[in-house]
Amino acid sequence: MYRTHTCGELRIEDVSKEVILSGWVQKIRDKGGMLWIDLRDRYGITQLIFDESKADAGLIRKARSLGREYVIQATGNVIERFSKNPNIPTGEIEIVVSKLTVLNPSKVPPFTIENETDGGEDLRMKFRYLDLRRVVVRKNIQLRHKLMQHTRSYLDSQQFIEIETPVLIKSTPEGARDFVVPSRMNPGEFYALPQSPQTFKQLLMISGFDKYYQIVKCFRDEDLRADRQPEFTQIDCEMSFVTRDDVLNTFEGLIKHLFSIVLNIKLDAFPKMTYDDAIKMYGTDKPDIRFGMKFVELNHLVKGKGFQVFDNSRLIAGINATGCAGYSRKQLDALTDYVKRPQVGAKGLVYVKYNEDGTFKSSVDKFFNQEQLANWAEHFQAKPGDLMLILAGDPSATRTALSVLRLYMGKTLNQIDNRKFLPLWVVDFPLLEWDEETRRYYAMHHPFTSAKPEDIEKLDTDPGEVKANAYDLVINGVEIGGGSIRIHDRKLQQKMFDALGFTEEEANQQFGFLLNAFNYGAPPHGGIAFGFDRLCALFGGADSIRDFIAFPKNNSGRDVMIDSPAPISEEQLKELAIKMR
Ligand code: ASP
């Protein structure tokens, strides 16, 4: 028997029991006559004590020979501690060790296995199995487990069936880039790894499963950022005979359940905002609504007054920074530099200070008098002491830049409450997105998303104006999920492919299986998928999803621990009928 108890289990009630513990040596404190060892396992830490005056010399020698991260087994008696540690659950007891066995020695770990480690990111990733021993990282993985289990039990309670869909599928040109896998048995042909199980889950609706879900790996060969991984996990769902609001209600239920059971937070009903409103008021389709500073548009007030920048701009809009009228020249210059950085992309920044004495001081005093500035202030609902920050230019770029400035000011002014979670449904996305480079429309969500019924006619005349029956769930400015009501009519699907510039032949070649299936009684259906890694990071209060994935890839898509991707042998290449340059 390796152990009678775990390292997180023993309490004051266990005093005088004879126990056996196994675990890793976290820390050794050698005070001459006395020696203490913190023994760690997944469940906690228990203190072992060795008293030179009482114990056998051999035992003491053995204890002194241990190093950090040795795996040991200790047998001994539970006693009440002299100086208790209220910070850990086992802090009232310690074990007087009578027998010590080294189960496996350890090299000195390349970084300290502590919450505040001295290991850099690269080193920690190379030795990820050691990194995972750190309590903070282990807790993230346990949180992930918990969210996964509660997602499953909730969806099961709502009659959803978990069904696995294939991982070796077919490459299609829509969406992101595919990862492909060569087929040995079919030389020169390739599978693709799924970017999502989209078409399969729709086929399952045609099969009559009615409610499907899957916690599933998806693969996208995109450039990486902090919140992206080439392989990531989705909670993927689909339902039949549902309207948009049926889907939203069901999954609002799931998210509320998870918040309540995992974080003990009761969420209010999720508000809905149209995509157009989100863009107009926040400049982004994933607004953080934990704070105000909504955009104010000024076109009608500021044009034609001789200020070229405004006169030549299609949009002039700003935000009101409360209490910032006292900003110094230096602070304003810094803000200007901030918005002019290429990542933000504004050409300049116009400011108007609403002084405490009711006067105005602006960077455009030459063109606008006090009365005009007072009029702007009224629009901003600004008060004495506030600072209005205004950007101008092309509408889309201006809104994007202003949304970055809004977030920056929100953070700077401490207006974002980190303990708050404010979910939001963003609805009525555009169906199509025009791409100037390839001069064609792309599906904003994916080609299986239906248009709002009242907009279908516009598909022929004004495709860019058609709204989709699509929705995103946004929490605290992070896109957590997205989905849509699907097309279930063959003709309509064909029409959509037309709008996307597919010939009938191309559509048939790539999605013939789905178009065909639509001939056999496809029910009305819709669904959603949640980014599970992001959900975990949100619950764990972190920005990066990486710490919530046991074995993540780095920014270049590499697993530095197993050293992948890696070349394969000539032999293998030949077998796969792949010629290298
Ligand atoms: N398959 C979609 C995605 O991965 C989600 C959905 O429409 O259900 O974004």
Residues whose N, C-alpha, C, O or C-beta is under 5 A from the ligand:
A	BS01	LIG	Q195 S196 Q198 C237 G482 G483 S484 G527 I528 A529
